[in-house]
């Protein structure tokens, strides 16, 4: 059996490594820095599917034209609490970075704020956005779409992307409540990774090109993903689609070009709602901390706890990345 060799980086070293890699692909310094910080944060939290492995989607995207490596988002306002970002074919992360401080200020002034973004590459780690707002003392809900990958019950072909959603809220114990999940039974990047390693996938994740359930990851890539929970998951996908694509003016998943083939941007959408809890009820963070503690004592899983502790460990001990993956990315 082959032994995996790892290279250890400090967080800052990892950010520098990814930044230089992106700049070598023609990215502007701002695009490279934004993507590097998001990538390393995901890796440090143990969310490897959208960490360094996801760069294997970004780097060819810069070369092919699916991602504009120098796009500066066009930011505008619509009323007192809504910011709009046209990513102009670039990465999703930079639009959020450009609007983050304004969204925080607007939410603290008015009780809420919203970011509506269109025309970007896929969203990356959606939880990175909501967690940052929660760390600033705000509640955040984010939804995003992408090219159609999922076949819902009764549909003839793929209808939606994995259409992820993420929620985060600040807690007095210093560890925000956080979840970040696809509305499909599994994220596409996890199936793609299984295919690259020759691993099987669990039952219920996907169907092959003939619509038959499969555990073969390569057959799944030729077929379609499945929603979790059948029609219930499909309903959530439709809700996310309406908010992330319909409301933002982004491409519907059915109309979005592929994120890993061709030369066109998928033109994805992202919607983030930010709430200032003090406008709604006093003592929110303490109440949430007490409730989470009570639920934990009852055996309830606390979403996001492990990932945030992984981030703390990474700040102290650094992060490890497979040498083979680093070589693959360098060759790209």
N, C-alpha and C positions, 0 to 999 in steps of 0.2 A: 504494500500500500504506500502511495506517495505521501511524504510528509510535507505539510504546508509550512513554508518559511515566511516569517513576518518581519517587517521593518517598523520600528517604533519611532514616532514623531512626538514632539511636544505639540500642543494645539497650534501655537504660533508657527512652528515649522511646517505643519500640515497645511495651514492657510497659505503660507508662502509657496509651497510646492504646487498647490492647485492654482494659485494665482499665476505663477509663471507658465504653467501648462496651458491655461486659458489664453494668456497673452500671446503665447506661441501660435495659437490658432487664430490670431487676429482680433481678439477681444480688446475693447477699450479698457483702460484701467478700472473704471467704475463697474463695468459688467464683470470683469474678472474678479474684482474684490467681492462683489455682491454674491456671485455664485460660489466663490471659495468659502466665504463665511458660512453660507447655508449648507454646503456639502460637508464641511468639517463638523459643523454642529450636529448634523444628522448622524455622521459616523461616530462621534463622541457619545451620542445618546444610544448607540447600539442599533440604530435604524439603518442597517447597512444597505438595504435595498435602494434607498434614496441618498446614500452617502457616496463613497468613492465609486461603487459599482455603477451608479447612475450617470457618472461622467462618460461612460461608454455610449450613452445616448446623446449627451450634450456635444461632445467633441466632433463626431461626424456631422451633427446638426449644424455646427458652425461652418464646416467645410462645404456642406451641400447647399446651404441657403435656407434650410428649414428654420434656422435661428439667425437673426441678424446680430452679429457679434459686437456691433457698435451702436445698437439702437438705444436712444435715450427716450424714456417714456414721456408722452405728452400729458401733463397733469392739468386738470381744470376742476372747477367747483360747480355744483348744481344745488343751489340753496345753501342753508347755513350748516348742514351737517353731512353733506354728501361730497366726497371727492371722487373724481373719475380719472382713470389712467388708461391711455391707449399705449400698450406696450410696443406697438409698431413692429411686431414680428420678433421682438427680443425675448429675454428671459422674464419670467413672472416675478422673480425675487426683487429686481431693481425697482419696479413700480411700488412694491410694498415698502422698500427701504426709503424711497423718496417721499412717501406719504406718512411714514410712521409717526414722526413727531407731531405733524399737523393733526392726525387722527386722535392722538392722545390728548392734545390741547382741546380739540373740538369736543371730545367726549367729556372731559372734565368741566368744560364750560356749559355744555348743553345737555349733558346726561347721556348722549349717544352720538355715534358717528358711523359713517359707512364708507367703505371703499368699493367702487365698482370698476373692475379692470377687464379689458378685452384685448384680443389680438396678440396673445403671448404664446410661448411654448408652454408645455405642461407645468403644473404648479410646483413640482418638487415635493419637499416635505411640508405638507399643509400645517402640521402641528408646530412647525417653527414659527409661523406667523402668530398663531393664537397664544403660544407660550410667551412670546415676547410681550404681548399686551398684558397677559396675566402677571408677568413679572413687574409690569408697570402699574399694577393695582387695578386693572380693568378686566372685565369679562369679554370674551371674544368668541364669535362663532364664524367659521369660514367654510365655504363650499366652493368646489371647482369642478370643471368638466374637461373633456378631452376627446380624442377620436373614438369612434364607436368600437368597442371591444367585447361587449356583453350581449348575450342573447337572453331575453327575458321570456318567461313562459308564454307560449302561444305566438311569439313573434317569428316572422320569416326573415331570419338574418339578424345581424348585430344592430342594436338600437341605441345603446348608451355607452359612455365610457365607464370606468370603474366609479366615477363620480364620488370622490371622497368628501368627507366632512370632518371638521375638527372643532372641538370646544375646549376652552380653558377658562379657569376662574381662579382668582387669587385666594390663598388661604393664610390664616394667621401663623401657621407653623412654618411658613416659608417655602413650602413645596406646593405649587399650584396644582389643582385638579386638571388633568389633561387627557383627552383622548383624540386620536387621529386614526380614522379607519375608512377603508373603501366600502362602498355599498355592494360591491361584488363579494363573492365568497373568498376571494384572494386578490391581492394586488397583482397587476400584470407583471411588474418587475420581479416578483417572487417566482412566477411561473417561468419567466425568461431565464432566471438564474438556475432553476431546476433543469431546464432544457440544456443549458450550457455545461452543467456538471453531470448530466445523464441520470439525474435523480427522478424518481416517481413523484407524483403529486397526489394528495388525498382525494378520495371520492367526493364528488359534489362540487369540485372547483371549476370544472370545464367540460366541454364536449368537443368531439373531433369535427372535421369538416362535414361529416354526414349527420351530425346532430346526436351522436351516441356518446354517452358518458365515457370519459377516459381518465386513466391515471398516468398516461404517457405525456410528458410535458411538451415534447415536440409536436405530437398530434394536437395538443391543446392550442399551441401557437398557430396552427393551421385552421383551428376551429374557432371557438368562442368561449369566453369566460361565462360564468353563471352568477346571478345575484344570490346573496344570502337570503334565506327565508322565503324563496319563491316570490309570490306576488307582493308580499310585504316589502321585501328588499327592492323589488321593481318599483313600488310606489315611492320609496325614498329616493331612488335614482331619478325618477321623474321630477320630484320636488327639487332636488339639487340641480337638475337640468334647467328647470324654469328659472331658478334664482341665479345660477352661474352663467348660463348662456342667454336665456330669454331676457332677463332683466338687465344684463350688462351690454347686450348687443353683440356678444361673441358668437362664433359659429356654433350651431347645434352640433351635437356629437355626430349625427348622421352626415353632416356636411363638412366636418373637420378633416383636412388631409392628414395622412399618417404622420406620427411623430418620429418614426424610424426609417422612412423611405421617402424618396422624392425630394423636391426642392422647394416646396411650399410650406409656409408656417401653418401649424394646425389651427392657429387663431383661437386659442382656448380662453375661457372666461373664469373669473375669480370674484367672489363677493365676500367681503368681511364686514360683519356687524360688531361694533364695539360699544359696550355699555359701562357707565360709571356707576358702581353699585351704591355709592352713598346717596345718589338721587332717588333710590328706590326704597331702601331700608337701612337703618343704622346698624352698625356692628356686623356687617355681612361676613367679613373675613373670619372673625372669631366664631360666628355661628357655623360657617362652613367647616372650619377646622374641627369644631366639636362634633359636628354631624359625621364627618369623615372618620374621626376616631371611633365613634360609636359603631359605624358600619364595619370598620376594620375589625373591631372586637367580635362582631357577629360573623366574621369570615368572608365579608364582601371584598372583592378585589378592588384596589384603588388604582384606577387607570393613570398611567404616566409616572407613577412613583419610581419604578425601577429605572426608567430612561433618564429621569432627572438626576438620580443618584449616580448613574453611569457618567453623566456629564460632569458631575463634581469630581468623580474619580479621574476622569480624563484630564481635568485641569491640573490635577496633582501628579498623575502618573503617565500622562500622554496617551496616545492611541496607537493601535497596531493595525497595519494594513498588509495583506498578503503581497509578497514580493512579485508573484506572478501577475497579480492585478496591476501593480504599479508598472510593470514592464509592458503589459497590454496597453495601458493608458498612454505611456510614453510613445509607443509605436503609433498610436492613433494620432 
